[in-house]
Amino acid sequence: MKKTLFLSGLTLFAALIYGTAALGEVGGTADLSQPALSKTLRHISFVGGDGSSCQKAVIIRKAANQAEGVAAEKAWIAWKYPNAKIKGQAVSGAKNKTFDVLDIETATGNSITVCFDITDFFGQW
């Protein structure tokens, strides 16, 4: 029996942009609700809010150390704000949580602040 793989235009676009990692395991569909991560970072997940404030922080889960966590932050920003540039960074804490606050400039020139909850991996080398 011959199998045919059908890709929607959006899925094909994501696959071209992010490589084959954007393709799902079944049926060739992409999970566009999460950024495509490299094979070594696929265990990491993003939960929480949209990062528009630390009350709505993007929570990074399952990063083994700071290097993985920072790589995950960059992947999330590249996914949410393609071609953005990181202009500044600060670490802060509140209520037993640690946050990484990034100031970025979007491809359209807008300045945006994105807050990540890095409590799970902060200080892990």
Contacts in CASP RR format, 6 or more apart in sequence:
PFRMAT RR
TARGET T0000
AUTHOR 0000-0000-0000
METHOD contacts of the structure
MODEL  1
MKKTLFLSGLTLFAALIYGTAALGEVGGTADLSQPALSKTLRHISFVGGD
GSSCQKAVIIRKAANQAEGVAAEKAWIAWKYPNAKIKGQAVSGAKNKTFD
VLDIETATGNSITVCFDITDFFGQW
5 27 0 8 1.000
5 28 0 8 1.000
6 27 0 8 1.000
6 28 0 8 1.000
7 15 0 8 1.000
7 23 0 8 1.000
7 28 0 8 1.000
8 29 0 8 1.000
10 30 0 8 1.000
10 32 0 8 1.000
11 22 0 8 1.000
11 23 0 8 1.000
11 28 0 8 1.000
11 29 0 8 1.000
11 30 0 8 1.000
14 22 0 8 1.000
14 30 0 8 1.000
14 32 0 8 1.000
14 36 0 8 1.000
15 22 0 8 1.000
15 23 0 8 1.000
15 30 0 8 1.000
18 35 0 8 1.000
18 36 0 8 1.000
18 79 0 8 1.000
19 36 0 8 1.000
21 36 0 8 1.000
21 37 0 8 1.000
21 38 0 8 1.000
21 39 0 8 1.000
21 42 0 8 1.000
22 30 0 8 1.000
22 31 0 8 1.000
22 32 0 8 1.000
22 36 0 8 1.000
23 29 0 8 1.000
23 30 0 8 1.000
24 30 0 8 1.000
24 31 0 8 1.000
30 36 0 8 1.000
34 45 0 8 1.000
34 46 0 8 1.000
34 79 0 8 1.000
35 46 0 8 1.000
35 75 0 8 1.000
35 76 0 8 1.000
35 78 0 8 1.000
35 79 0 8 1.000
35 80 0 8 1.000
36 75 0 8 1.000
36 79 0 8 1.000
37 44 0 8 1.000
37 72 0 8 1.000
37 75 0 8 1.000
38 71 0 8 1.000
38 75 0 8 1.000
41 68 0 8 1.000
41 71 0 8 1.000
41 72 0 8 1.000
41 75 0 8 1.000
43 62 0 8 1.000
44 60 0 8 1.000
44 61 0 8 1.000
44 62 0 8 1.000
44 63 0 8 1.000
44 68 0 8 1.000
44 69 0 8 1.000
44 72 0 8 1.000
45 60 0 8 1.000
45 61 0 8 1.000
45 62 0 8 1.000
46 58 0 8 1.000
46 59 0 8 1.000
46 60 0 8 1.000
46 61 0 8 1.000
46 72 0 8 1.000
46 76 0 8 1.000
47 58 0 8 1.000
47 59 0 8 1.000
47 61 0 8 1.000
48 56 0 8 1.000
48 57 0 8 1.000
48 58 0 8 1.000
48 59 0 8 1.000
48 117 0 8 1.000
49 56 0 8 1.000
49 57 0 8 1.000
49 58 0 8 1.000
49 59 0 8 1.000
50 56 0 8 1.000
50 58 0 8 1.000
51 57 0 8 1.000
51 58 0 8 1.000
51 114 0 8 1.000
51 115 0 8 1.000
51 116 0 8 1.000
52 113 0 8 1.000
52 114 0 8 1.000
52 115 0 8 1.000
53 115 0 8 1.000
54 92 0 8 1.000
54 94 0 8 1.000
54 99 0 8 1.000
54 101 0 8 1.000
54 115 0 8 1.000
54 117 0 8 1.000
56 115 0 8 1.000
57 99 0 8 1.000
57 115 0 8 1.000
57 116 0 8 1.000
57 117 0 8 1.000
58 76 0 8 1.000
58 114 0 8 1.000
58 115 0 8 1.000
58 116 0 8 1.000
58 117 0 8 1.000
59 116 0 8 1.000
59 117 0 8 1.000
59 119 0 8 1.000
59 120 0 8 1.000
60 69 0 8 1.000
60 72 0 8 1.000
60 73 0 8 1.000
60 76 0 8 1.000
60 116 0 8 1.000
60 117 0 8 1.000
60 118 0 8 1.000
60 120 0 8 1.000
60 121 0 8 1.000
61 120 0 8 1.000
62 120 0 8 1.000
63 69 0 8 1.000
63 72 0 8 1.000
63 120 0 8 1.000
63 121 0 8 1.000
63 124 0 8 1.000
64 121 0 8 1.000
64 124 0 8 1.000
65 121 0 8 1.000
65 123 0 8 1.000
65 124 0 8 1.000
65 125 0 8 1.000
66 121 0 8 1.000
66 122 0 8 1.000
66 123 0 8 1.000
66 124 0 8 1.000
66 125 0 8 1.000
68 121 0 8 1.000
69 118 0 8 1.000
69 121 0 8 1.000
73 100 0 8 1.000
73 102 0 8 1.000
73 116 0 8 1.000
73 118 0 8 1.000
74 86 0 8 1.000
76 116 0 8 1.000
77 84 0 8 1.000
77 86 0 8 1.000
77 102 0 8 1.000
77 104 0 8 1.000
77 114 0 8 1.000
78 84 0 8 1.000
80 114 0 8 1.000
81 104 0 8 1.000
81 106 0 8 1.000
81 107 0 8 1.000
81 112 0 8 1.000
82 107 0 8 1.000
83 106 0 8 1.000
83 107 0 8 1.000
84 104 0 8 1.000
84 105 0 8 1.000
84 106 0 8 1.000
84 107 0 8 1.000
84 112 0 8 1.000
85 104 0 8 1.000
85 105 0 8 1.000
86 102 0 8 1.000
86 103 0 8 1.000
86 104 0 8 1.000
87 103 0 8 1.000
87 104 0 8 1.000
87 105 0 8 1.000
87 111 0 8 1.000
88 102 0 8 1.000
88 103 0 8 1.000
88 104 0 8 1.000
89 100 0 8 1.000
89 101 0 8 1.000
89 102 0 8 1.000
89 103 0 8 1.000
90 100 0 8 1.000
90 101 0 8 1.000
91 98 0 8 1.000
91 99 0 8 1.000
91 100 0 8 1.000
91 101 0 8 1.000
91 118 0 8 1.000
91 122 0 8 1.000
92 98 0 8 1.000
92 99 0 8 1.000
92 101 0 8 1.000
93 99 0 8 1.000
96 119 0 8 1.000
97 117 0 8 1.000
97 119 0 8 1.000
98 117 0 8 1.000
98 118 0 8 1.000
98 119 0 8 1.000
98 122 0 8 1.000
99 115 0 8 1.000
99 116 0 8 1.000
99 117 0 8 1.000
99 118 0 8 1.000
100 115 0 8 1.000
100 116 0 8 1.000
100 118 0 8 1.000
100 122 0 8 1.000
101 113 0 8 1.000
101 114 0 8 1.000
101 115 0 8 1.000
101 116 0 8 1.000
102 113 0 8 1.000
102 114 0 8 1.000
102 115 0 8 1.000
102 116 0 8 1.000
103 111 0 8 1.000
103 112 0 8 1.000
103 113 0 8 1.000
104 111 0 8 1.000
104 112 0 8 1.000
104 113 0 8 1.000
104 114 0 8 1.000
105 111 0 8 1.000
105 112 0 8 1.000
106 112 0 8 1.000
END
